[in-house]
Amino acid sequence: MKTTNLSPVTLLANRLAQHYAEWMQVEAVVLSGSQASRMNDTLSDLDLYVCVSRELPLDVRMKIATGQATDPNEVEVGNELWEPGDEFVDKETRIRVDVMYRPLDWIMGELKKVLIEHKASLGYSTAIWYNVLHSEVLWDRNGRFAALKQIAKRPYPQSLQQEIIDKNYPVLRSTQSSYLHQIEAAVARNDFVTIQHRVTAL
């Protein structure tokens, strides 16, 4: 494949995908976020999802990250705040890379809950569906992620829409602990911190 016309971001994404692909527990590597949706700008980082059959050891993740970065202060491996992930700054391009690890079977289960069972959650009900649908496959060992993308290509279920409304409407405005009532109480007592917090949540 000719690479002369590929952007630095695309070249970096493919280079990293090959590093992760060396490990058998890695089933797929996909590009996500603003780079995949082509909504990126000069400050955008590179979001990679590494889909695994079992956990990729921390020492392997550290080896890959430190192999791409020059400054140890620009490497963070083992971040568990949201999902298992690593961050580092690529030494060649100076692009910040955000790597997240997800079991492929878990992704499949999340799609099943939304697309087949039509189960809603408080916020983020369709986040995984959107992520799969709009991610760009960089490497796919057995074509399983490509199969998930095909599953994701379906109309929005009407019953899912109603489930999301039924699940989220009460916490927005119709219960005593709803965001609306919390905002009203915060305004009444001039609690600007709570106002900001609850308005953002709403």
C-alpha positions in Angstrom: 0.0 0.0 0.0 1.3 3.5 -0.9 1.7 5.7 2.2 3.0 8.9 0.7 -0.4 10.6 0.7 -1.4 9.5 4.2 -1.5 12.1 6.9 0.8 11.9 10.0 -2.1 11.0 12.1 -3.1 8.0 9.9 0.5 6.9 9.6 0.8 7.0 13.4 -2.5 5.2 14.0 -1.4 2.4 11.6 2.1 2.2 13.2 0.6 1.8 16.7 -2.0 -0.8 15.5 0.9 -3.0 14.3 2.6 -2.8 17.7 -0.6 -4.0 19.5 -1.3 -6.6 16.8 1.8 -8.5 17.8 0.1 -9.7 20.9 -2.3 -12.6 20.5 -4.9 -11.4 23.0 -5.4 -8.3 20.8 -8.3 -9.0 18.5 -8.7 -5.6 16.8 -7.4 -2.0 16.9 -9.7 0.8 15.9 -9.5 4.5 15.5 -12.2 6.5 17.2 -13.0 10.0 18.4 -12.6 13.2 16.3 -9.9 11.7 14.1 -12.3 8.9 12.9 -15.2 11.3 12.5 -13.0 13.8 10.6 -14.0 16.5 13.1 -10.4 16.9 14.4 -8.3 20.0 14.7 -4.7 20.8 15.5 -5.3 20.1 19.2 -7.1 16.8 18.7 -5.5 13.7 20.2 -5.5 10.2 18.7 -8.1 7.9 20.3 -7.4 4.2 19.8 -9.5 1.3 21.1 -7.6 -2.0 21.5 -10.1 -4.8 21.6 -8.9 -7.8 23.5 -9.8 -11.4 24.4 -8.0 -11.1 27.7 -6.1 -8.4 29.5 -2.9 -7.1 28.0 -0.3 -7.0 30.7 0.9 -3.7 32.1 4.5 -4.4 31.2 3.6 -4.9 27.6 1.5 -1.7 27.5 4.4 0.2 29.1 6.9 -1.2 26.6 4.7 0.0 23.7 4.1 3.4 25.2 7.6 4.1 26.2 8.8 2.9 22.8 6.8 5.8 21.2 7.6 8.5 23.7 10.8 10.3 24.5 9.9 11.9 27.9 8.9 9.6 30.7 6.7 12.4 32.0 4.7 12.1 28.8 3.7 8.5 29.5 0.8 7.4 31.7 0.1 3.7 31.7 -2.5 1.9 33.8 -5.1 4.7 34.0 -8.3 3.1 35.5 -10.3 6.3 36.1 -13.0 5.4 33.5 -11.8 2.4 31.4 -8.4 0.7 31.4 -6.2 3.0 29.4 -2.8 4.5 28.6 -1.7 7.9 27.4 1.5 9.1 25.8 2.9 11.7 23.4 4.4 10.3 20.3 8.0 11.4 19.9 7.9 11.8 16.1 4.6 13.6 15.6 4.1 15.2 19.1 0.5 13.9 18.8 -1.1 12.9 22.1 -2.3 9.3 22.0 -5.2 8.0 24.2 -5.4 4.2 24.2 -8.4 2.4 25.8 -8.8 -1.4 26.2 -12.1 -3.1 25.8 -12.9 -6.9 25.7 -14.5 -7.6 22.4 -17.1 -9.9 24.0 -18.1 -7.0 26.3 -18.7 -4.7 23.3 -20.8 -7.4 21.8 -22.8 -7.7 25.0 -23.4 -3.9 25.1 -24.6 -3.9 21.6 -27.0 -6.7 22.3 -28.5 -4.8 25.3 -29.1 -1.8 23.2 -30.0 -3.1 19.7 -31.8 -6.3 20.6 -33.0 -6.0 24.2 -33.5 -2.2 24.0 -32.2 -1.5 27.5 -31.6 2.1 28.4 -29.2 3.6 31.0 -28.9 7.0 32.6 -27.1 8.8 29.8 -24.8 7.1 27.4 -27.4 4.5 26.3 -26.2 4.5 22.7 -22.5 5.5 23.3 -21.0 2.1 22.5 -23.3 1.7 19.5 -22.1 5.1 18.1 -18.5 4.2 18.9 -18.6 0.9 17.0 -20.6 2.4 14.1 -18.2 5.3 13.6 -14.8 3.7 14.4 -12.3 3.0 11.7 -10.9 -0.5 11.7 -7.0 -0.4 11.6 -6.4 -4.0 12.2 -8.9 -6.9 12.8 -7.4 -10.4 13.5 -10.4 -12.5 12.6 -12.8 -9.9 11.3 -14.9 -9.9 14.5 -14.9 -6.1 14.9 -15.9 -5.7 11.2 -18.8 -8.1 12.0 -19.8 -5.9 14.9 -19.9 -2.9 12.6 -22.3 -4.7 10.3 -24.5 -5.5 13.3 -24.5 -1.9 14.3 -25.7 -0.7 10.9 -29.4 -0.8 11.6 -32.2 1.7 12.1 -32.7 3.3 15.5 -35.3 1.0 17.3 -38.4 2.9 18.2 -38.8 1.0 21.4 -35.3 1.9 22.5 -36.1 5.5 22.0 -39.1 5.2 24.3 -37.0 3.2 26.9 -34.4 6.0 26.9 -37.1 8.6 27.5 -38.8 6.6 30.2 -35.4 5.9 32.0 -34.0 9.5 31.8 -37.0 11.8 32.0 -37.6 11.3 35.7 -34.1 12.2 36.7 -34.2 15.3 34.4 -37.3 16.9 35.8 -40.2 14.8 37.3 -38.9 13.4 40.6 -38.1 15.3 43.8 -34.3 14.5 43.3 -34.4 15.5 39.6 -31.8 17.8 38.2 -34.5 20.5 37.7 -35.5 20.5 41.3 -31.9 20.5 42.5 -31.2 23.5 40.2 -34.3 25.3 41.6 -33.1 24.7 45.2 -29.6 25.8 44.4 -30.8 29.0 42.8 -33.0 29.8 45.8 -29.9 29.6 48.1 -27.4 31.2 45.7 -25.3 28.0 45.6 -23.4 28.7 42.4 -21.2 25.6 42.6 -24.3 23.3 42.7 -26.0 25.3 40.0 -23.0 24.8 37.7 -22.7 21.1 38.5 -26.4 20.3 38.0 -26.8 22.5 34.9 -23.9 20.7 33.3 -25.4 17.3 34.3 -28.7 18.3 32.9 
